């Protein structure tokens, strides 16, 4: 896929770390699959992956955690 930010690079599959600050909870998720631009480093995360991230954030909030560090596990 061509990068829409720099319009020069193309993306390569990789993994990234995502941090989400939501309400009283901060969740850091490692190993999130993403397409990463080889030129500018922009990261593209697909909609299914974002849904999984939201589930992880939701369960951390239910557990009443202030800070959670999770490894992303593809469903
Ligand atoms: Zn780019």
PDB file of the backbone (N, CA, C, O) and the ligand in Angstrom, with CONECT records:
HET     ZN  A 101       1
ATOM      1  N   UNK A   1       0.844  -1.194   0.000  1.00  0.00           N
ATOM      2  CA  UNK A   1       0.000   0.000   0.000  1.00  0.00           C
ATOM      3  C   UNK A   1       0.881   1.247   0.000  1.00  0.00           C
ATOM      4  O   UNK A   1       1.920   1.287   0.658  1.00  0.00           O
ATOM      5  N   UNK A   2       0.454   2.255  -0.742  1.00  0.00           N
ATOM      6  CA  UNK A   2       1.210   3.500  -0.810  1.00  0.00           C
ATOM      7  C   UNK A   2       0.844   4.374   0.391  1.00  0.00           C
ATOM      8  O   UNK A   2      -0.319   4.462   0.782  1.00  0.00           O
ATOM      9  N   UNK A   3       1.846   5.008   0.956  1.00  0.00           N
ATOM     10  CA  UNK A   3       1.612   5.861   2.129  1.00  0.00           C
ATOM     11  C   UNK A   3       0.837   7.112   1.713  1.00  0.00           C
ATOM     12  O   UNK A   3       1.210   7.791   0.755  1.00  0.00           O
ATOM     13  N   UNK A   4      -0.258   7.416   2.449  1.00  0.00           N
ATOM     14  CA  UNK A   4      -1.048   8.605   2.105  1.00  0.00           C
ATOM     15  C   UNK A   4      -0.543   9.853   2.823  1.00  0.00           C
ATOM     16  O   UNK A   4      -1.038  10.952   2.570  1.00  0.00           O
ATOM     17  N   UNK A   5       0.412   9.702   3.696  1.00  0.00           N
ATOM     18  CA  UNK A   5       0.942  10.864   4.425  1.00  0.00           C
ATOM     19  C   UNK A   5       2.070  11.518   3.632  1.00  0.00           C
ATOM     20  O   UNK A   5       2.012  12.712   3.338  1.00  0.00           O
ATOM     21  N   UNK A   6       3.082  10.750   3.290  1.00  0.00           N
ATOM     22  CA  UNK A   6       4.212  11.351   2.569  1.00  0.00           C
ATOM     23  C   UNK A   6       4.086  11.157   1.058  1.00  0.00           C
ATOM     24  O   UNK A   6       4.778  11.813   0.280  1.00  0.00           O
ATOM     25  N   UNK A   7       3.195  10.249   0.651  1.00  0.00           N
ATOM     26  CA  UNK A   7       2.926   9.971  -0.757  1.00  0.00           C
ATOM     27  C   UNK A   7       4.170   9.502  -1.523  1.00  0.00           C
ATOM     28  O   UNK A   7       4.180   9.498  -2.754  1.00  0.00           O
ATOM     29  N   UNK A   8       5.198   9.115  -0.801  1.00  0.00           N
ATOM     30  CA  UNK A   8       6.419   8.641  -1.451  1.00  0.00           C
ATOM     31  C   UNK A   8       6.710   7.201  -1.094  1.00  0.00           C
ATOM     32  O   UNK A   8       7.061   6.382  -1.943  1.00  0.00           O
ATOM     33  N   UNK A   9       6.556   6.917   0.184  1.00  0.00           N
ATOM     34  CA  UNK A   9       6.932   5.599   0.671  1.00  0.00           C
ATOM     35  C   UNK A   9       5.838   4.586   0.436  1.00  0.00           C
ATOM     36  O   UNK A   9       4.713   4.937   0.083  1.00  0.00           O
ATOM     37  N   UNK A  10       6.176   3.330   0.634  1.00  0.00           N
ATOM     38  CA  UNK A  10       5.159   2.301   0.656  1.00  0.00           C
ATOM     39  C   UNK A  10       5.256   1.586   1.995  1.00  0.00           C
ATOM     40  O   UNK A  10       6.298   1.588   2.651  1.00  0.00           O
ATOM     41  N   UNK A  11       4.139   0.974   2.383  1.00  0.00           N
ATOM     42  CA  UNK A  11       4.080   0.382   3.713  1.00  0.00           C
ATOM     43  C   UNK A  11       4.543  -1.062   3.689  1.00  0.00           C
ATOM     44  O   UNK A  11       4.403  -1.775   2.695  1.00  0.00           O
ATOM     45  N   UNK A  12       5.095  -1.461   4.815  1.00  0.00           N
ATOM     46  CA  UNK A  12       5.522  -2.843   4.997  1.00  0.00           C
ATOM     47  C   UNK A  12       4.893  -3.367   6.269  1.00  0.00           C
ATOM     48  O   UNK A  12       4.711  -2.620   7.231  1.00  0.00           O
ATOM     49  N   UNK A  13       4.556  -4.667   6.282  1.00  0.00           N
ATOM     50  CA  UNK A  13       3.962  -5.212   7.507  1.00  0.00           C
ATOM     51  C   UNK A  13       4.957  -5.191   8.655  1.00  0.00           C
ATOM     52  O   UNK A  13       6.138  -5.495   8.486  1.00  0.00           O
ATOM     53  N   UNK A  14       4.455  -4.828   9.816  1.00  0.00           N
ATOM     54  CA  UNK A  14       5.307  -4.784  10.997  1.00  0.00           C
ATOM     55  C   UNK A  14       4.455  -4.790  12.246  1.00  0.00           C
ATOM     56  O   UNK A  14       3.265  -5.101  12.201  1.00  0.00           O
ATOM     57  N   UNK A  15       5.068  -4.448  13.349  1.00  0.00           N
ATOM     58  CA  UNK A  15       4.352  -4.390  14.620  1.00  0.00           C
ATOM     59  C   UNK A  15       4.729  -3.106  15.327  1.00  0.00           C
ATOM     60  O   UNK A  15       5.843  -2.601  15.190  1.00  0.00           O
ATOM     61  N   UNK A  16       3.771  -2.587  16.089  1.00  0.00           N
ATOM     62  CA  UNK A  16       4.004  -1.326  16.783  1.00  0.00           C
ATOM     63  C   UNK A  16       3.448  -1.399  18.196  1.00  0.00           C
ATOM     64  O   UNK A  16       2.778  -2.363  18.564  1.00  0.00           O
ATOM     65  N   UNK A  17       3.732  -0.378  18.974  1.00  0.00           N
ATOM     66  CA  UNK A  17       3.182  -0.257  20.325  1.00  0.00           C
ATOM     67  C   UNK A  17       2.168   0.873  20.322  1.00  0.00           C
ATOM     68  O   UNK A  17       2.451   1.981  19.866  1.00  0.00           O
ATOM     69  N   UNK A  18       0.982   0.575  20.836  1.00  0.00           N
ATOM     70  CA  UNK A  18      -0.100   1.558  20.861  1.00  0.00           C
ATOM     71  C   UNK A  18      -0.388   1.905  22.316  1.00  0.00           C
ATOM     72  O   UNK A  18      -0.483   1.011  23.156  1.00  0.00           O
ATOM     73  N   UNK A  19      -0.528   3.195  22.623  1.00  0.00           N
ATOM     74  CA  UNK A  19      -0.966   3.555  23.970  1.00  0.00           C
ATOM     75  C   UNK A  19      -2.259   4.347  23.885  1.00  0.00           C
ATOM     76  O   UNK A  19      -2.401   5.252  23.063  1.00  0.00           O
ATOM     77  N   UNK A  20      -3.193   3.990  24.747  1.00  0.00           N
ATOM     78  CA  UNK A  20      -4.513   4.601  24.747  1.00  0.00           C
ATOM     79  C   UNK A  20      -4.798   5.152  26.138  1.00  0.00           C
ATOM     80  O   UNK A  20      -4.706   4.440  27.138  1.00  0.00           O
ATOM     81  N   UNK A  21      -5.143   6.424  26.180  1.00  0.00           N
ATOM     82  CA  UNK A  21      -5.451   7.101  27.433  1.00  0.00           C
ATOM     83  C   UNK A  21      -6.949   7.338  27.443  1.00  0.00           C
ATOM     84  O   UNK A  21      -7.443   8.232  26.755  1.00  0.00           O
ATOM     85  N   UNK A  22      -7.673   6.547  28.214  1.00  0.00           N
ATOM     86  CA  UNK A  22      -9.129   6.606  28.164  1.00  0.00           C
ATOM     87  C   UNK A  22      -9.670   6.657  29.583  1.00  0.00           C
ATOM     88  O   UNK A  22      -9.532   5.703  30.350  1.00  0.00           O
ATOM     89  N   UNK A  23     -10.287   7.779  29.922  1.00  0.00           N
ATOM     90  CA  UNK A  23     -10.810   7.929  31.280  1.00  0.00           C
ATOM     91  C   UNK A  23      -9.697   7.793  32.294  1.00  0.00           C
ATOM     92  O   UNK A  23      -8.668   8.462  32.197  1.00  0.00           O
ATOM     93  N   UNK A  24      -9.908   6.918  33.275  1.00  0.00           N
ATOM     94  CA  UNK A  24      -8.917   6.737  34.332  1.00  0.00           C
ATOM     95  C   UNK A  24      -7.879   5.690  33.958  1.00  0.00           C
ATOM     96  O   UNK A  24      -6.985   5.384  34.747  1.00  0.00           O
ATOM     97  N   UNK A  25      -7.999   5.144  32.759  1.00  0.00           N
ATOM     98  CA  UNK A  25      -7.172   3.999  32.386  1.00  0.00           C
ATOM     99  C   UNK A  25      -6.221   4.345  31.242  1.00  0.00           C
ATOM    100  O   UNK A  25      -6.619   4.934  30.236  1.00  0.00           O
ATOM    101  N   UNK A  26      -4.973   3.969  31.419  1.00  0.00           N
ATOM    102  CA  UNK A  26      -4.002   4.069  30.328  1.00  0.00           C
ATOM    103  C   UNK A  26      -3.593   2.643  29.976  1.00  0.00           C
ATOM    104  O   UNK A  26      -3.145   1.879  30.831  1.00  0.00           O
ATOM    105  N   UNK A  27      -3.756   2.304  28.713  1.00  0.00           N
ATOM    106  CA  UNK A  27      -3.413   0.960  28.277  1.00  0.00           C
ATOM    107  C   UNK A  27      -2.312   1.051  27.224  1.00  0.00           C
ATOM    108  O   UNK A  27      -2.436   1.788  26.246  1.00  0.00           O
ATOM    109  N   UNK A  28      -1.251   0.305  27.430  1.00  0.00           N
ATOM    110  CA  UNK A  28      -0.168   0.205  26.461  1.00  0.00           C
ATOM    111  C   UNK A  28      -0.209  -1.208  25.891  1.00  0.00           C
ATOM    112  O   UNK A  28      -0.142  -2.191  26.630  1.00  0.00           O
ATOM    113  N   UNK A  29      -0.319  -1.296  24.578  1.00  0.00           N
ATOM    114  CA  UNK A  29      -0.427  -2.602  23.930  1.00  0.00           C
ATOM    115  C   UNK A  29       0.763  -2.781  22.999  1.00  0.00           C
ATOM    116  O   UNK A  29       0.983  -1.990  22.082  1.00  0.00           O
ATOM    117  N   UNK A  30       1.511  -3.822  23.252  1.00  0.00           N
ATOM    118  CA  UNK A  30       2.698  -4.099  22.444  1.00  0.00           C
ATOM    119  C   UNK A  30       2.394  -5.131  21.380  1.00  0.00           C
ATOM    120  O   UNK A  30       1.480  -5.943  21.523  1.00  0.00           O
ATOM    121  N   UNK A  31       3.165  -5.091  20.323  1.00  0.00           N
ATOM    122  CA  UNK A  31       3.064  -6.115  19.285  1.00  0.00           C
ATOM    123  C   UNK A  31       1.804  -6.000  18.452  1.00  0.00           C
ATOM    124  O   UNK A  31       1.282  -7.005  17.968  1.00  0.00           O
ATOM    125  N   UNK A  32       1.310  -4.777  18.279  1.00  0.00           N
ATOM    126  CA  UNK A  32       0.101  -4.573  17.469  1.00  0.00           C
ATOM    127  C   UNK A  32       0.483  -4.625  15.986  1.00  0.00           C
ATOM    128  O   UNK A  32       1.360  -3.880  15.548  1.00  0.00           O
ATOM    129  N   UNK A  33      -0.171  -5.500  15.209  1.00  0.00           N
ATOM    130  CA  UNK A  33       0.159  -5.567  13.788  1.00  0.00           C
ATOM    131  C   UNK A  33      -0.223  -4.274  13.073  1.00  0.00           C
ATOM    132  O   UNK A  33      -1.316  -3.745  13.277  1.00  0.00           O
ATOM    133  N   UNK A  34       0.670  -3.774  12.244  1.00  0.00           N
ATOM    134  CA  UNK A  34       0.428  -2.521  11.540  1.00  0.00           C
ATOM    135  C   UNK A  34       1.181  -2.546  10.228  1.00  0.00           C
ATOM    136  O   UNK A  34       2.148  -3.289  10.059  1.00  0.00           O
ATOM    137  N   UNK A  35       0.720  -1.716   9.298  1.00  0.00           N
ATOM    138  CA  UNK A  35       1.478  -1.465   8.074  1.00  0.00           C
ATOM    139  C   UNK A  35       2.251  -0.172   8.312  1.00  0.00           C
ATOM    140  O   UNK A  35       1.655   0.859   8.625  1.00  0.00           O
ATOM    141  N   UNK A  36       3.555  -0.222   8.168  1.00  0.00           N
ATOM    142  CA  UNK A  36       4.405   0.909   8.537  1.00  0.00           C
ATOM    143  C   UNK A  36       5.121   1.432   7.302  1.00  0.00           C
ATOM    144  O   UNK A  36       5.730   0.673   6.548  1.00  0.00           O
ATOM    145  N   UNK A  37       5.037   2.752   7.108  1.00  0.00           N
ATOM    146  CA  UNK A  37       5.682   3.386   5.953  1.00  0.00           C
ATOM    147  C   UNK A  37       7.199   3.314   6.108  1.00  0.00           C
ATOM    148  O   UNK A  37       7.747   3.671   7.151  1.00  0.00           O
ATOM    149  N   UNK A  38       7.853   2.855   5.075  1.00  0.00           N
ATOM    150  CA  UNK A  38       9.306   2.715   5.147  1.00  0.00           C
ATOM    151  C   UNK A  38      10.006   4.061   4.995  1.00  0.00           C
ATOM    152  O   UNK A  38      11.202   4.164   5.266  1.00  0.00           O
ATOM    153  N   UNK A  39       9.285   5.086   4.569  1.00  0.00           N
ATOM    154  CA  UNK A  39       9.888   6.404   4.375  1.00  0.00           C
ATOM    155  C   UNK A  39       9.660   7.335   5.573  1.00  0.00           C
ATOM    156  O   UNK A  39      10.619   7.884   6.116  1.00  0.00           O
ATOM    157  N   UNK A  40       8.394   7.518   5.991  1.00  0.00           N
ATOM    158  CA  UNK A  40       8.120   8.492   7.059  1.00  0.00           C
ATOM    159  C   UNK A  40       7.753   7.830   8.386  1.00  0.00           C
ATOM    160  O   UNK A  40       7.687   8.506   9.413  1.00  0.00           O
ATOM    161  N   UNK A  41       7.515   6.532   8.379  1.00  0.00           N
ATOM    162  CA  UNK A  41       7.226   5.844   9.637  1.00  0.00           C
ATOM    163  C   UNK A  41       5.777   5.896  10.070  1.00  0.00           C
ATOM    164  O   UNK A  41       5.443   5.435  11.162  1.00  0.00           O
ATOM    165  N   UNK A  42       4.899   6.455   9.228  1.00  0.00           N
ATOM    166  CA  UNK A  42       3.468   6.468   9.554  1.00  0.00           C
ATOM    167  C   UNK A  42       2.961   5.031   9.706  1.00  0.00           C
ATOM    168  O   UNK A  42       3.335   4.137   8.947  1.00  0.00           O
ATOM    169  N   UNK A  43       2.099   4.837  10.707  1.00  0.00           N
ATOM    170  CA  UNK A  43       1.592   3.501  10.983  1.00  0.00           C
ATOM    171  C   UNK A  43       0.111   3.414  10.640  1.00  0.00           C
ATOM    172  O   UNK A  43      -0.670   4.295  10.999  1.00  0.00           O
ATOM    173  N   UNK A  44      -0.261   2.368   9.957  1.00  0.00           N
ATOM    174  CA  UNK A  44      -1.658   2.145   9.584  1.00  0.00           C
ATOM    175  C   UNK A  44      -2.136   0.877  10.274  1.00  0.00           C
ATOM    176  O   UNK A  44      -1.564  -0.199  10.105  1.00  0.00           O
ATOM    177  N   UNK A  45      -3.199   1.030  11.057  1.00  0.00           N
ATOM    178  CA  UNK A  45      -3.754  -0.105  11.784  1.00  0.00           C
ATOM    179  C   UNK A  45      -5.138  -0.380  11.229  1.00  0.00           C
ATOM    180  O   UNK A  45      -5.950   0.539  11.121  1.00  0.00           O
ATOM    181  N   UNK A  46      -5.422  -1.614  10.879  1.00  0.00           N
ATOM    182  CA  UNK A  46      -6.714  -1.882  10.230  1.00  0.00           C
ATOM    183  C   UNK A  46      -7.861  -1.947  11.238  1.00  0.00           C
ATOM    184  O   UNK A  46      -7.644  -2.071  12.444  1.00  0.00           O
ATOM    185  N   UNK A  47      -9.085  -1.861  10.717  1.00  0.00           N
ATOM    186  CA  UNK A  47     -10.284  -1.721  11.556  1.00  0.00           C
ATOM    187  C   UNK A  47     -10.482  -2.904  12.491  1.00  0.00           C
ATOM    188  O   UNK A  47     -10.903  -2.725  13.634  1.00  0.00           O
ATOM    189  N   UNK A  48     -10.182  -4.123  12.017  1.00  0.00           N
ATOM    190  CA  UNK A  48     -10.334  -5.304  12.875  1.00  0.00           C
ATOM    191  C   UNK A  48      -9.383  -5.231  14.057  1.00  0.00           C
ATOM    192  O   UNK A  48      -9.742  -5.580  15.182  1.00  0.00           O
ATOM    193  N   UNK A  49      -8.168  -4.774  13.791  1.00  0.00           N
ATOM    194  CA  UNK A  49      -7.187  -4.658  14.864  1.00  0.00           C
ATOM    195  C   UNK A  49      -7.625  -3.609  15.879  1.00  0.00           C
ATOM    196  O   UNK A  49      -7.442  -3.789  17.083  1.00  0.00           O
ATOM    197  N   UNK A  50      -8.209  -2.503  15.386  1.00  0.00           N
ATOM    198  CA  UNK A  50      -8.696  -1.454  16.294  1.00  0.00           C
ATOM    199  C   UNK A  50      -9.812  -1.997  17.189  1.00  0.00           C
ATOM    200  O   UNK A  50      -9.877  -1.659  18.371  1.00  0.00           O
ATOM    201  N   UNK A  51     -10.690  -2.834  16.632  1.00  0.00           N
ATOM    202  CA  UNK A  51     -11.734  -3.464  17.453  1.00  0.00           C
ATOM    203  C   UNK A  51     -11.127  -4.299  18.572  1.00  0.00           C
ATOM    204  O   UNK A  51     -11.581  -4.252  19.715  1.00  0.00           O
ATOM    205  N   UNK A  52     -10.094  -5.063  18.229  1.00  0.00           N
ATOM    206  CA  UNK A  52      -9.426  -5.885  19.249  1.00  0.00           C
ATOM    207  C   UNK A  52      -8.774  -4.997  20.313  1.00  0.00           C
ATOM    208  O   UNK A  52      -8.799  -5.322  21.500  1.00  0.00           O
ATOM    209  N   UNK A  53      -8.192  -3.879  19.881  1.00  0.00           N
ATOM    210  CA  UNK A  53      -7.584  -2.938  20.836  1.00  0.00           C
ATOM    211  C   UNK A  53      -8.666  -2.398  21.782  1.00  0.00           C
ATOM    212  O   UNK A  53      -8.439  -2.287  22.987  1.00  0.00           O
ATOM    213  N   UNK A  54      -9.836  -2.064  21.236  1.00  0.00           N
ATOM    214  CA  UNK A  54     -10.921  -1.546  22.074  1.00  0.00           C
ATOM    215  C   UNK A  54     -11.382  -2.579  23.102  1.00  0.00           C
ATOM    216  O   UNK A  54     -11.729  -2.233  24.232  1.00  0.00           O
ATOM    217  N   UNK A  55     -11.381  -3.864  22.692  1.00  0.00           N
ATOM    218  CA  UNK A  55     -11.739  -4.933  23.634  1.00  0.00           C
ATOM    219  C   UNK A  55     -10.734  -5.003  24.778  1.00  0.00           C
ATOM    220  O   UNK A  55     -11.108  -5.150  25.941  1.00  0.00           O
ATOM    221  N   UNK A  56      -9.452  -4.895  24.430  1.00  0.00           N
ATOM    222  CA  UNK A  56      -8.399  -4.950  25.447  1.00  0.00           C
ATOM    223  C   UNK A  56      -8.546  -3.772  26.409  1.00  0.00           C
ATOM    224  O   UNK A  56      -8.408  -3.933  27.622  1.00  0.00           O
ATOM    225  N   UNK A  57      -8.829  -2.577  25.858  1.00  0.00           N
ATOM    226  CA  UNK A  57      -9.015  -1.388  26.705  1.00  0.00           C
ATOM    227  C   UNK A  57     -10.235  -1.575  27.604  1.00  0.00           C
ATOM    228  O   UNK A  57     -10.197  -1.249  28.791  1.00  0.00           O
ATOM    229  N   UNK A  58     -11.321  -2.105  27.026  1.00  0.00           N
ATOM    230  CA  UNK A  58     -12.545  -2.334  27.789  1.00  0.00           C
ATOM    231  C   UNK A  58     -12.334  -3.286  28.950  1.00  0.00           C
ATOM    232  O   UNK A  58     -12.859  -3.061  30.041  1.00  0.00           O
ATOM    233  N   UNK A  59     -11.565  -4.356  28.725  1.00  0.00           N
ATOM    234  CA  UNK A  59     -11.370  -5.303  29.819  1.00  0.00           C
ATOM    235  C   UNK A  59     -10.437  -4.735  30.890  1.00  0.00           C
ATOM    236  O   UNK A  59     -10.566  -5.074  32.067  1.00  0.00           O
ATOM    237  N   UNK A  60      -9.505  -3.880  30.492  1.00  0.00           N
ATOM    238  CA  UNK A  60      -8.647  -3.218  31.489  1.00  0.00           C
ATOM    239  C   UNK A  60      -9.471  -2.259  32.342  1.00  0.00           C
ATOM    240  O   UNK A  60      -9.249  -2.143  33.548  1.00  0.00           O
ATOM    241  N   UNK A  61     -10.433  -1.566  31.704  1.00  0.00           N
ATOM    242  CA  UNK A  61     -11.296  -0.652  32.458  1.00  0.00           C
ATOM    243  C   UNK A  61     -12.195  -1.425  33.419  1.00  0.00           C
ATOM    244  O   UNK A  61     -12.402  -1.004  34.557  1.00  0.00           O
ATOM    245  N   UNK A  62     -12.732  -2.564  32.954  1.00  0.00           N
ATOM    246  CA  UNK A  62     -13.570  -3.397  33.815  1.00  0.00           C
ATOM    247  C   UNK A  62     -12.794  -3.897  35.021  1.00  0.00           C
ATOM    248  O   UNK A  62     -13.319  -3.992  36.130  1.00  0.00           O
ATOM    249  N   UNK A  63     -11.528  -4.213  34.774  1.00  0.00           N
ATOM    250  CA  UNK A  63     -10.688  -4.708  35.863  1.00  0.00           C
ATOM    251  C   UNK A  63     -10.271  -3.585  36.809  1.00  0.00           C
ATOM    252  O   UNK A  63      -9.653  -3.840  37.842  1.00  0.00           O
ATOM    253  N   UNK A  64     -10.609  -2.339  36.457  1.00  0.00           N
ATOM    254  CA  UNK A  64     -10.299  -1.208  37.322  1.00  0.00           C
ATOM    255  C   UNK A  64      -8.830  -0.839  37.353  1.00  0.00           C
ATOM    256  O   UNK A  64      -8.345  -0.285  38.339  1.00  0.00           O
ATOM    257  N   UNK A  65      -8.114  -1.148  36.266  1.00  0.00           N
ATOM    258  CA  UNK A  65      -6.687  -0.855  36.220  1.00  0.00           C
ATOM    259  C   UNK A  65      -6.445   0.603  35.835  1.00  0.00           C
ATOM    260  O   UNK A  65      -7.143   1.142  34.977  1.00  0.00           O
ATOM    261  N   UNK A  66      -5.474   1.232  36.455  1.00  0.00           N
ATOM    262  CA  UNK A  66      -5.074   2.584  36.054  1.00  0.00           C
ATOM    263  C   UNK A  66      -4.103   2.537  34.891  1.00  0.00           C
ATOM    264  O   UNK A  66      -4.196   3.325  33.950  1.00  0.00           O
ATOM    265  N   UNK A  67      -3.176   1.606  34.970  1.00  0.00           N
ATOM    266  CA  UNK A  67      -2.205   1.426  33.899  1.00  0.00           C
ATOM    267  C   UNK A  67      -2.122  -0.069  33.595  1.00  0.00           C
ATOM    268  O   UNK A  67      -1.926  -0.888  34.492  1.00  0.00           O
ATOM    269  N   UNK A  68      -2.270  -0.404  32.334  1.00  0.00           N
ATOM    270  CA  UNK A  68      -2.168  -1.798  31.935  1.00  0.00           C
ATOM    271  C   UNK A  68      -1.212  -1.903  30.755  1.00  0.00           C
ATOM    272  O   UNK A  68      -1.301  -1.117  29.811  1.00  0.00           O
ATOM    273  N   UNK A  69      -0.311  -2.853  30.800  1.00  0.00           N
ATOM    274  CA  UNK A  69       0.573  -3.133  29.668  1.00  0.00           C
ATOM    275  C   UNK A  69       0.238  -4.540  29.189  1.00  0.00           C
ATOM    276  O   UNK A  69       0.358  -5.517  29.929  1.00  0.00           O
ATOM    277  N   UNK A  70      -0.184  -4.614  27.931  1.00  0.00           N
ATOM    278  CA  UNK A  70      -0.675  -5.879  27.393  1.00  0.00           C
ATOM    279  C   UNK A  70       0.092  -6.231  26.132  1.00  0.00           C
ATOM    280  O   UNK A  70       0.602  -5.360  25.427  1.00  0.00           O
ATOM    281  N   UNK A  71       0.160  -7.509  25.869  1.00  0.00           N
ATOM    282  CA  UNK A  71       0.658  -7.978  24.579  1.00  0.00           C
ATOM    283  C   UNK A  71      -0.556  -8.194  23.694  1.00  0.00           C
ATOM    284  O   UNK A  71      -1.536  -8.808  24.117  1.00  0.00           O
ATOM    285  N   UNK A  72      -0.496  -7.693  22.469  1.00  0.00           N
ATOM    286  CA  UNK A  72      -1.613  -7.874  21.551  1.00  0.00           C
ATOM    287  C   UNK A  72      -1.657  -9.335  21.106  1.00  0.00           C
ATOM    288  O   UNK A  72      -0.648  -9.903  20.687  1.00  0.00           O
ATOM    289  N   UNK A  73      -2.849  -9.933  21.207  1.00  0.00           N
ATOM    290  CA  UNK A  73      -3.030 -11.295  20.718  1.00  0.00           C
ATOM    291  C   UNK A  73      -4.126 -11.271  19.676  1.00  0.00           C
ATOM    292  O   UNK A  73      -5.280 -10.976  19.985  1.00  0.00           O
ATOM    293  N   UNK A  74      -3.775 -11.576  18.461  1.00  0.00           N
ATOM    294  CA  UNK A  74      -4.775 -11.600  17.397  1.00  0.00           C
ATOM    295  C   UNK A  74      -5.809 -12.672  17.704  1.00  0.00           C
ATOM    296  O   UNK A  74      -5.462 -13.799  18.055  1.00  0.00           O
ATOM    297  N   UNK A  75      -7.088 -12.311  17.567  1.00  0.00           N
ATOM    298  CA  UNK A  75      -8.170 -13.240  17.895  1.00  0.00           C
ATOM    299  C   UNK A  75      -8.250 -14.342  16.851  1.00  0.00           C
ATOM    300  O   UNK A  75      -9.101 -15.226  16.951  1.00  0.00           O
TER     301      UNK A  75
HETATM  302 ZN    ZN A 101       5.019   7.771   4.490  1.00  0.00          ZN
END
